[in-house]
Amino acid sequence: MSILTYSHRYSSISVFTALLLFITFLVSPFFSLSANAQNTGQYRGLTISPAITEIKAQPNKLYSTTLEVFNDSLEDRNDLYTFVQTFGASNTEGQPEIRDFKDDEPARNWLRFSESTFSLKAGQKKELKIDITIPDGTSASSYFFAAVVGNKSKSADPNTNVILEERLSGLIFLEIQGKADRNVTFQNFKSSTQLVDPFFDSVLLQAQILVKGKSFLRPSGQFKFIQGSDTIAQTDINPKQKIILPNSQRNFDLFIKYDKNQSWAPTWLVNNAGGKPNNIEEFTVSAPFIGFQKIQADLPYINSNGEVQVLQASTDIFFFPYKTLSAILLLVIILYILYFFLIKRNKKVENS
């Protein structure tokens, strides 16, 4: 009798322990450890500022700006030189890609440094003057210059004859005033999912803006979250003030989290849009328990006629706690099975 009693108690404890472990797994937070490698002893050399200069100009006029070079190293630099390049959009991310001027590009002779070569002692800075001459009759458009400071030095390895070249650039955006050809469109505007459980899911909003014509664009405007007829929240489209070069496109994605998200949710139930990508803005907004919510982008810009035009794009998201209800239903089923198993075991023990 004592052996049967012990066996019955052991069985009950085992089932209870299994149930407790399962519930703990279901509601326990997921912890992950990540190690971020940090570069130590980073080489500190020349720095240049400002990184970007914007000039709004008229034809047949002379404009001047300055570029500050700082020797943030322990060595004197006696062989620094200056020259001018241009830049355009890369084929992938729309980032500026520096290149030499072509022979048929008239702007190649517009920019002049005050000094072609100079020296800079360790810890000192120097201000370089840059003159820009715009010919008469230049049509409204955007022109791009890379004001480059270069430095050549021999390799530290005495067994090699390698020449090392260091180049730093300050980018100059020159916009000739007038009615410039410009067409702006949303090349892509969609969410990673349109069915969202407000207790578990996050959404990645993909917004890709295309600019065609002769003028660059720094997008402004808002992402708006609309429920019914009310705008419940909004955030900037371009908080980092990124620029889209002519005939290129850039992404202005937004990682959206919802206020009902629970940190205790297990990762296999959570749709976090693949995880928050690097260099993407994050925004938290309230979500309905059940219902629709519209995400709308309002992007004002000046069109080719010099008029302010507002470009709009939108996508709808439907909220329904399907994962939450599924998890509850699954838990109820498991509890019922375990309860039925315990009742059956108790009857077997009693009959024994």
C-alpha angles and dihedrals in degrees: 000000000000091000092052091048092050091048091050092049092047091051092049092049092048093052091045091049092049090050092049092049092049093050090046090052091048097053103025119110120250112241123196129180120215129183117210113205113222124202111234126191092026112186112252115204135137122352127190132201147233095029091199130026123186122199127183107203148176127221121263094029138110120233129187134199136166136234121202119211119195124194100214094176139086094249132080115240112217101162106056118142138181135221140155131248135163134230141211138180119293117237095244117039100009090245118151112273115197120221141155121275116259119237093248095053108102094200091069090089100041100087126065131179118221088229130031095196134017145159130237126194122220112283094011132115133211132200116220120199118222122197122199119196117194116200122232114263095032108152125230108280143113124268126191130209133182109206100206131199113193136190128190123197139162121257116268088233107090090203093066134063094208116144114214118209125197120194130185124184137199110202118224121198110199116190118190107212121241140067103327123186107258134157121179126193140162102248090187133008118166144120125243089241136007097202112069134180101211092209096055116014138086126191133219111213111205115205119174119180123200123201121194126182136043102306133076123229134215101199119226130174136085145282103227127200109210126190114184104321096330129094102221097181143355139188137187119276093212111025092157092054095235118182127224113213120218116284093011140097136223135192123243099181124173128206107215124202125183128227093233093060110125120216091210093064114118114246095238089064096043122092103201094168090257092308127298108300119226120268094017123126118244126215132180120210136171118259133201120245089234126001147063130300126187124215110204130182119209110193117180118195140156111258130210091279093056092252127131110249127181117218116203136194131168145179132193128228125196118211121209126150094231094143092047092051091044091052092049091047091048091051092049091051092049092047090050092050092048092046091050089049092051092049090050092049092048091052091049091051092047092049089050 
